[in-house]
Amino acid sequence: MILCFTLFVQIETEKLLAQLVENEMNKRLKEGTYKGKKFNAICHFFGYQARGSLPSKFDCDYAYVLGHICYHILAAGLNGYMATVTNLKNLVNKWRCDAAPITAMMTVKRWSRGPKAISIGKPAVHPATIDLKGKAYEMLRQNAANFLMDDFYRNPGPLQFDGPGSDAKPLTLCVEDQDYMGRIKKLQEYLDKVKCIVKPGCSQDVLKAALSAMASVTDILIVMTSPSSVRLTSKLNETCHLLRSPSKSSKHKALNPFIFVFFIFLFSVISLGN
């Protein structure tokens, strides 16, 4: 009995179902009751999803809305788009649905196999790193000791889909002033305003001011997104953290504001050089 139970547990259910469906479809194909394309199943094991907790009401609403957007993307005949939802802090009927092209989130990074080899452009999606200056991480840092030793419950019982507490939003979403896509949308609104103001017929002063401002913003963003600048900014953040929160070691006590000034000067020189 134990042996039979062990073998039964080892059966991959998704592959079993796919095989049974394929056999049935082939049978109908031979009988002539089915005249469509050949059935071809692709199995996927949802391990983390199976071991995780039940989705909350917010998770269900969010997934339902994403699926609804995907339907409209397919109905419109679009390809290469990603469903996005913004304004998530408000009620579901206030959420904003969009479809963002995946290429808009990608940059072409060049790499080569050797010093003399021809560099090849490879598209890649922008990496999404944890914002160590964001409010969500700051809340975790301040309460890390309490979260480790004490029990904190937003809902002491099972997940609620109706009644008090069912509409609770994730803490990481509530503490932020605005979500990422919301800020992208805000930037797009500013760019649209610039297009409306700076157009044929505007004054020379308005045109000069817009060109100067846009050139400065572009130069700053190019410097900030360069690999050397990213590494140097990380070092600056580490230095600032040590200056704000010195430890008990003598090495950290020896730090002084002149180090910070030196890094700022070095950052300026590299920026000018780029």
N, C-alpha and C positions, 0 to 999 in steps of 0.2 A: 504493500500500500504506500509506503514512504517513497519507494522508487518511482511508482506511477505518478505520485504527486510532484516529485522533483522534475520529471520529464514534462509534465503538464505546465509547470511554471516556466520552463525554458522555452516554451512555444512563443514565437514572436507573433502576437495577435494581428498586428497590422499587415504582415506578410500573408498570414493565413486568410484574412478577409480579402486581400487583393487576389490571391490565388483562386478562391471560391468564386469571386465575381468574374474573373477572367475565364474560368471554366464555363460559367453560365452564359457569358456573352459569346464565347466560341460555339457553344451548343445552339444558341439562337441564330448565330450567323449561318451555321450549316443547315438549320431548318428553314431558313429564309424569313424568319419573323423579325430579324434585325438586319438592316442594310446600311448602317452607319460605318464610321471608321473603327479600326481595330482598337480594342481596349488596351491601354498601356498605363499601368499604375506606377506611381512614384511614391514610395513609402518614406516616412520621416518619423523619427522617434522623438517625442516631446518629453524628454526626461525631466528637465527642470520644471516644466509646466505641470507635470504629473505629481511631482514631489512638493510643489509650492502650495500656498494657501489658496482658498477660493478667491476669485476676483471680487473686489468691492463693487458697489453700485457705480462709483465713478469709473472704475476699470471697464465695467460692462458698457456704460454709456459711451465711453471713449472708443472702445473697440467697435461698437455698433456704428458710430458716426464715421470712423475711418473706413469701414466696409461700405457704408453708403456712398462715401466720396469715391471709392474705387469703382463702384458700379457706374457712377456718372462719368468717370474717366474712360472706362471701357465703352460706354454708350456713345461718348463723343469721338471714339476712334483714336484716342491719344495713346502714345506709347512713350516710355521713359519718364513718366511723371510719378511723383510721390505724394500721397495724400497727407495733408497737414491740417491741424485744428489749432486755432488760437482763441484767446479770450476765455481760457478754461476756468478762470476764477469765478465767472458769473454762472448763471443758470444755463442749462443745456440749450434752451431756445435762444440764448444770447451768444452761443459759440459761433465762430466764424470758420467756414470751411474753405479750403484752398487746395490747389494742385500745383506743386512746385516741380519744375524740371530738374531731374537729377544732375544734369550737366551744369546747372547753376551752382551746385554745391561742390564742384570738382575743380581741381587745378592740375596742370600738366607739370609733372616733376621729371627732370632729365637725369638719367643715370647711364653709366657706361661700365663695361666689363673690365676695362683696363685704362691706363693713362693715354694710350694712343687710339683707343677704340672710339668709334662714332657714338656720340650720345644719343640715346633713344628716349623719346617723350612717352611717359606713362601716366595716364590720367588717374587721379586718386581723389577720394572724398576728403574734405577738410577734417582733421581729427578733432574730436570733441573731448577736451580735457576738463577736469574738475576745476571750477573756479574757486581758488583758495581765498579769494577776496569777497566771494559772494556771501549773502546772508545765510544761506542754507548751511554752508560749511562752518561759518562763524557760530551758528547755533549749536552745531554738533561739537565744535571745539569747546565751547563754554559749558556744555552739559555732559561731556564725555564721562567724567567721573560718576555723575549721578546715573547715567544710563547703564554704567557697568555694574553698579552695586544695588540699585533700587529697581523697582518695577514701575513701569509707566504704561498705562492703558488709556487709549482714547475710547475704547469700547471693551469692557471686561468680558463680554460674552461672545457668541458667534457673530459673524458678519450680518449686518442688518441691511435689508433691501427695501425696507419701508419703515416709516415712523422716525422718532428722534434719533439722530446720529447717522442716518442712512446717507445723507447728502454731504458727509464730511469729505473734504479734499485732502490730498497728501500734504504733509507739512512742508516738504521742499517746494511745493507749488505756492503755498499760502504765504511763506515768508518773503518770497521774491516780489519786487515791485512790479515787474513785467516779465513775461516769458520771452524766450529767445526769439521765436518767430514773431511775437508782438513787436519787439524792437526792430526786427527787420522790416516789418510793415510800416513802423513809424519812420524809419529812414527813407523808405520809398515815398512816403507822403511828403517829406521834406524835399526830395528830389523832384517830385511832381510840381511842388510849389515853385521851385527854381525854374523849371521848364516854362511855367506859366508867366513868370515875371521876366525872365531873360528870353526874349524872342524878337524877331525882326520888328523894329520900331521902338525898342527900348533906348534909353539914353546911353551915351558913351560912358558916363560915370557908373551906371548900373552894370554895364558889360565889363568894365575894368574891375569893379569890385568882385563880381562873380568869378571872373577868370583868376584873379589873385587868390581868392578864398579856395576855389576848387583845386588850384595848383598846389597850394600849401597842404590841403587835406590829402591829396594824392601822394605828395612827397612823404608825409608823415606815415601814411599807411604802408608805403613801400618799405620804409625803414623798419617799421614795426613787424612786418611779415617776413623780413629777411632772416635766414637761419642764424646768422651771427648776432643779430639784434635780439632774437628770442632767447638765445643762451645767456647773453649779457643781462637782459631784463630779469631772468631767473636768478642770476647771481645778485643783482641789486635787491630783489625781493628778499633773498636770504639775509643779506646784510642789514636791510631795514628791520627784519624780524629780530635779528640779534641785538640791534640797537634799542628796539622797543622792549624786548623781553630778555635781558641779560641773565645768564645762569649763574650758579655759584662758583663755576670754575674760574681760575685766574685768567685763562686765555680769553674768555668772553668779557671779563671785566676790563681787559686791556683795550677793548675796542672803543673808539671815540668817533665823534662826528666827522673828523677829517677823512676817515676811510670812506664814508658816504660821499663826501665832496669829491674825493679822488675818482670814485666809480662814475659819478655824474659827469666829470670832466672827460673820462675815458669814453663814455657813451657818446658824448658830443663829438669827440674827434672821429670815432668810427662812423657816426652818422654823416658827418661832413665828407668823409672819405668815400662813402657809398654814393 
